[in-house]
């Protein structure tokens, strides 16, 4: 191989090397871009899932609070009814005792 052939071969190899490096840069950029898009898609899915779960938890808590409030209202109404009956009974007893005292005096 002559010196001129060797120089051509070196120039050709350098050209191929530059082309390979450029192709690798382009491919690396494509991979980075694709990875970014995939990570953004996964992030969006995670956010959506978290939002749905949050809404479900809030709805369950709301339903539970409403059920507890209804139960509390029922219990309060029952207590008020019992106290009213007790008050009426004591009122009647007091009236009877007052009548007995008046009659026995």
ABEGO torsion letter per residue (X at the ends): XBAAAAAAAAAAAAAAAAAAAAAAAAAAAAAAAAAAAAAAAAAAAAAAAAAAAAAAAAAAAAAAAAAAAAAAAAAAAAAAAAAAAAAAAAAAAAAAAAAAAAAAX
